[in-house]
Structure formats: C-alpha cells, structure tokens
C-alpha cells in the first residue's frame, strides 16, 4: 500500500511525489519540509514492525529521507561561483534518485510476481498415475504388425558392433609451396630482374595459395632489408626492388632468419 502525504503543493502517495520532484513536475520549494517530517514520524508510529510492516516502514523511510535530503540541500546557501557546478550536481542527484526509484519498483514488482506465481504453483499437483482403465485399450500396440523376423533383424542390428571411426588425413591439402620456398625463389630471381611489380612476379602462378605465400615472402624480405616495396595508390600494384648485394646474400642465412621470425610470431 502506498504511503500518503498531504502538503500545500501536493496530496497523494509519497512515491508519486518523489517521482514528480525528480521529473520537475512539482517544484521542491513548494513542498513544506515540516509536512514531510510530520508524515515521516506519523508513519513510523503507525506501522507495526512485523515482517510486512518493517518492509513498508523501510520503503517509506527511504523515500522520505531522499525528499528531506533534496529539500535540505536546496535550502542551504551556496557560493555564487559554484552555481553551475551545483546545478550539474543536482541533475546528477536527480538521475541517481530516479534510478533508485526505478530499480526499487522493478524489484518490488518482481517480488510480487514471484510470490503470486509461487502461490499458484503451490495449488497445482501433477498427475502421477497412468491412464485410466477406460483409455488403456485406446493406446496403440507398438508391436502391431511386427513379426518374428523383424524382431530378429532388430536384435541383430542392436547387437552388431558399430564400426570404429577411421581418422584419415586425405582431406588435408598439402601446400604447393611454403613461405620458405617462396623466399628462396625470390632471392634467386629478384637480383636479376631489377625493379618489377608483384603482378609480374606472380603472373605465371595459378594457385592462389602460392601467390599469398609469395606475398608473405616479400614482406619477410622487406623486414630483413633485402627488398624495397612501393605502392603508388591504395589497392594499386606493388612495386618490388632488390636493394641488397646479390653476391653477398646467403640464402641459408635468409631462410634461417625467416624461420626464427616465424617462431617468434
């Protein structure tokens, strides 16, 4: 049951008053603080502090305390230079109070609904017996039309061991080329062909996976400082230029560096 409060500016339930103050539908200055305190004390004296009364008293105390706190803060003098910040803080306080109201009402509604559902469930009893005798003959016979041969076949199928699943690797595709293979290929080709585009380097390759492997190999060579990459525009062709000394390149050392980089990644 909602707690009733009567003042010069409002007459109605206390929670409605608090919502009206928070939403600025009722001016807080029009609410007499003495009326709130009087209703506060009268409600405490009236309620019996049993289980249900304690819950109602707690709800009333929270709502009344919030209203008194808001009204007291408005009545206290503040410095002029803090007006803007104080107003912003007041908006924050209203948001907090509104959130508390919504949260409290949500839990109160959920508790009421759960109590009602529990009371309804307590009056329900499941059927624990089988069908009535008058309905026994209406149940279809699961073995109707099933002969001895069908039963024997079903028994053999049930007792036959299931085949053990075989795990094979036939579906795993062996890569046509690895990044290390492509690095070795590029180290052998780039010093001789001069500046070239990536499209020209991979124009003869039909397997997309191998093209991707060549691209990753170029990135490794660029990272190690053996090749320079340029791209004039977004999604444009990639220019490749060998910048290392071809005579001083140790292919095995390059492959070892690529392998170490792959392990570190």
SVG drawing of the C-alpha trace seen along z (x, -y; Angstrom):
<svg xmlns="http://www.w3.org/2000/svg" viewBox="-14 -35 93 100">
<polyline fill="none" stroke="black" stroke-width="0.4" points="0.0,0.0 1.4,-3.5 2.2,-5.9 0.1,-9.1 1.4,-12.6 -0.5,-15.8 1.2,-19.2 0.2,-22.6 1.8,-21.7 0.9,-18.1 -1.6,-15.5 -1.0,-11.9 1.3,-8.9 4.8,-9.6 6.5,-7.7 4.5,-9.7 5.6,-12.9 9.2,-11.9 8.9,-11.0 7.2,-14.3 10.1,-16.2 12.7,-14.3 11.0,-14.9 10.5,-18.5 6.7,-18.3 6.4,-19.6 8.7,-22.3 10.5,-21.2 10.3,-24.7 6.5,-24.3 6.7,-21.2 6.8,-22.0 9.6,-20.3 7.7,-20.2 4.8,-18.3 7.2,-15.7 8.8,-15.2 5.4,-15.1 4.2,-12.4 7.5,-10.7 7.1,-10.5 3.4,-9.7 4.0,-6.8 6.7,-5.3 4.4,-5.4 1.5,-3.9 3.3,-0.9 3.7,2.3 7.3,3.5 6.5,7.1 7.8,8.7 5.4,6.9 5.3,3.7 9.1,3.5 9.2,3.7 6.6,0.9 8.4,-1.2 11.7,-0.8 10.3,-1.9 8.7,-4.9 11.9,-5.8 14.0,-5.7 11.5,-7.8 11.1,-10.4 14.8,-10.6 15.5,-11.3 12.9,-14.1 14.3,-15.6 17.8,-15.4 16.9,-17.1 14.9,-19.9 17.7,-20.5 20.3,-20.8 18.2,-23.3 17.7,-25.4 21.5,-25.6 23.3,-28.7 25.9,-28.1 28.6,-30.3 27.7,-32.2 30.7,-30.9 29.6,-27.3 26.1,-27.7 26.8,-26.0 28.6,-23.0 25.9,-22.8 23.2,-22.7 25.0,-20.0 25.4,-18.0 21.7,-18.5 20.9,-16.9 23.2,-14.0 21.4,-13.6 18.1,-13.5 19.3,-10.9 20.6,-8.8 17.3,-9.1 15.3,-8.3 17.5,-5.2 16.9,-4.1 13.1,-4.5 13.0,-2.5 15.3,0.2 13.2,0.4 9.9,0.6 11.3,3.2 12.4,5.5 9.2,4.8 7.2,5.8 9.3,8.9 8.9,10.0 5.2,9.6 5.0,11.5 7.2,14.3 5.1,14.6 1.9,14.8 3.5,17.5 4.7,19.4 1.2,19.3 -0.4,20.5 2.2,23.3 1.5,24.5 -2.1,25.2 -1.1,27.4 -0.3,31.1 1.0,33.1 -0.7,36.4 1.5,39.3 -0.7,42.2 -1.0,43.8 -4.0,43.5 -7.5,44.5 -8.6,48.1 -11.1,46.9 -8.3,45.4 -5.9,48.4 -7.4,50.1 -7.0,46.8 -3.2,46.9 -1.8,48.3 0.2,51.5 3.8,50.7 4.4,54.3 1.3,54.4 2.4,55.8 5.9,56.7 6.7,60.4 9.5,62.6 11.7,61.9 11.5,58.2 12.3,58.6 15.3,60.8 16.6,58.3 16.2,55.5 18.0,57.6 20.9,58.3 21.2,54.6 21.2,53.6 23.9,56.2 26.1,55.6 29.2,53.6 29.4,50.2 32.4,49.6 35.3,47.8 35.6,44.3 38.7,44.0 40.7,40.8 42.4,40.1 44.4,37.1 43.2,37.4 41.2,34.2 44.2,32.2 45.7,30.3 49.5,30.3 50.6,26.8 52.1,26.4 54.7,24.0 55.8,22.7 56.9,19.2 60.5,20.5 60.2,21.9 59.0,18.6 61.8,16.7 64.4,18.9 62.7,18.4 62.6,14.6 66.2,14.4 67.2,16.2 65.0,14.1 64.9,10.5 68.6,9.6 68.5,10.4 65.1,8.9 65.5,5.4 62.5,3.3 59.4,5.3 55.8,5.4 54.3,8.1 51.8,8.9 54.7,9.6 56.4,11.8 53.3,13.9 51.7,13.7 52.7,17.3 51.2,18.7 47.7,20.1 47.4,21.3 46.1,18.5 47.8,20.1 51.2,19.9 50.5,16.2 49.8,15.5 53.0,17.3 55.0,15.1 53.4,12.0 54.4,13.1 57.9,13.9 58.2,10.4 57.2,9.0 59.9,11.1 62.5,9.8 61.3,6.2 61.5,6.7 65.1,8.1 66.2,5.2 66.8,7.2 63.9,5.7 62.0,2.4 58.3,2.2 56.3,-0.7 52.6,-1.3 51.5,-4.4 47.9,-4.2 45.5,-2.3 44.9,1.2 47.4,0.4 50.1,2.7 53.1,3.3 56.5,2.4 59.4,4.6 63.1,3.7 66.1,5.7 68.3,3.4 70.8,5.9 74.1,7.1 73.2,10.1 76.7,11.6 76.8,11.3 73.3,12.9 73.4,16.2 70.2,18.0 70.5,20.3 71.0,17.4 67.9,15.7 65.8,18.8 67.1,19.2 66.1,15.6 62.7,16.2 62.2,19.4 63.3,17.5 60.8,14.7 58.0,17.3 58.8,19.0 58.8,15.6 55.5,14.7"/>
</svg>
